[in-house]
Amino acid sequence: MEAVIKLLSDLVAIPSMNPMGRGRIGKEYSEQAIAEFVAEFMRKASIDVELQQVSPGRPNVIGVVSAGAQETLMLEAHLDTVFADSMLIDPFSPIIRDGKLYGRGACDTKGSVAAFLEAVVNSLKVAKSMRYNVLLLFVSDEEYRFAGAQYAVRHGLKANFGIAGEPTLLRIVRAHKGVTRWKIHTKGIAAHSAYPERGKNAIYAMAKVIDRLEHHAAALKTGHTHQLLGTPSLSVGVIEGGQAVNVVPDKCWIEIDRRTLPGETTQTVLEPIHSLLSDLEGCEMREPHLSVAGMEVAEHAPIVRGLTQAVRSICGEAIVEAAHYATDAGVYNSVGVPTVVFGPGDIAQAHTESEYIELQQLHQAVAIIERFLTS
């Protein structure tokens, strides 16, 4: 088995599911095992490595390659995956069929992890030809809170530019939306449903909140438009309230997903909502549990130009585009590290019941990163 395929198979075989705040526990709901595997792989390649404990059992892995260059390239991807509950294949027994490798995380984003590691190891064999120092960063908790990337930034991450590995079909994403998520609670007074006038219905109160949010979401669609990303959006994705059908509910909450444009901040997102709901009694907005900025890297930035040339040399053409989803790249761009999104695999395969990656793309990704590093 070719080295990069063997590496990817080994990565997929190590469960690293994100508990997603659902209270799931056990080594399969942790990045610890896969982080230790990746760290040992780098040590064997004589790469300086450290584990960065973001939270118990949930480390980042940092590898540093010094080529004596003036600039440092960050190669980043996340180690965690979504759940594997409903998969139609054995999620952690990778199989190869028809030029595809199947398994949870093969596409999102263990394919990028394998490609980046293999490309750097191969480039070290011709170390005198390396144009950049390399920071290899493999983070925890991207699927839920982007916690690994945010921790790395808070603890001194330094690079001149970067590539965040995600399944982009080897296209270069130079702009994408951000996301802010938070909850709103309404409080009522419980009473027997035979005497609803004795209580205060928290679900009715929430209905007023939702109505105003729906109008606000519609207004966003007619407001400021980004030339690549269009307009921002807002969606109420979760609602929960009440305890029994014969009890007037005394509590209700919703969770909101607000997709942001580059330049929008948590403050500019929340201020209009506070104003919108300020006259509603018993309505409480909680602080966001997730806020990742949108990002845009200039079309002629060195990372875009250099990666475009590398992709074109391997694939014949290079596509540079924008995306509506959010990634760790938003975290790095927000602290001044121009970071694009790029990697093997198709986002349409991410989180699916039979997740896979095209092996041709995996090989091409290795070749592209090698070309970027050495020519």
C-alpha positions, 0 to 999 in steps of 0.5 A: 500500500502506498505510504499516504494511503497507508497513513490515511487508513491508519488515521481513519481506523482511530475513532476521534468523534467530537462529543458535540456537547452531548455528554458522550464519553469514552476514548472514541469521543476524544482526539487523544489517541489520534493526536498521539499517533500523529505526534509519533509519526512526526517524531519518526520523521525527525520533526519537532513535536508538542501536544497542546492540551486544549482540554482534558483528552482533547489536544492539538498537535504542533510540528515545526520544521525549520528550513532556515527560510524567512517565511513560515507556512502553516498547514492545518487540519482538524483531527475530530469528526462527527458521529458515526451512528448512522453510517452504512459502512464500518466507520473505523475499518477503512476499505478501498473500492473503485479508487475511493477510501471509505470511512468516517473522517476520510474526507473531513478531514483526515485526508488533508491531515495525511496529505499534509504530513506526507508532503512535508515528509517527502519535502524533507528528503530534499530539505535544501529545496524547501522555500518555507519553514513549516508549522504543522498544526492539527487541532481538536474540536473544530466540528463543534466549537473551533476550540483547538484553533482558538486555543492555538491562536491564544497561545502564540501561533505564528506564521506568515500565511496558511492553508486550512485543510478541508475537502474542497475538491482541490479548489482554493477557497479564499473567502467564506462566511463566519458563524455566530451561535447563541441561545435565547430563553423566555421565562413564564409561570407554570400552571395547570393547563385547565387554568391557563390564565393563572400562568404565563406561557413561555412558548407564546412569549417565544413565538413573539421572539421568533416572529421578530427574528424571522423579519430580521432574517428577511431584512438581512437578505435585502441589506449589505451584499458581499461580491463573493458571498452574497448576504448574511443569514439568520436561522432559528435551528432548535426550539425546546420548551415545556414539560407536559402538555397539561402544564402551562410552560414556564420556560422555552429556549431557541438556538440561533445560527447567524452566518456573517460576512467578513468584517462583521463582528459579534457585537455588530451581529448581536446589537440589532437583536438586543434592540429588536427584543428589548421591549419583550418581558422575560426574554433573555439572550445568552452570550454566544457559545460560538463565534468565528469570523468570516474571512477574505484573502486578497486575490493577489495575496502570496498564498493565493498566487503561490497555491494557484501556481502549484495546483495548476502545475499538477492539475492543469487548472486552478479554481479559486472560489468562495464558500458559505460554510465556516472553517478554522481559516476564519480564526487565523485570518482574524489574527493576521495570518492570511489563510486559505482553505484547500484540500482533497475530497468533496464537501458533499461527502462530509458527514455522510453515511458512506463517507469516502475520498477519491484517492486520486485527489489525495495523491494530487494534494500531496504533489501540490503541497510538495510543489508549493514547498519546494519550487 
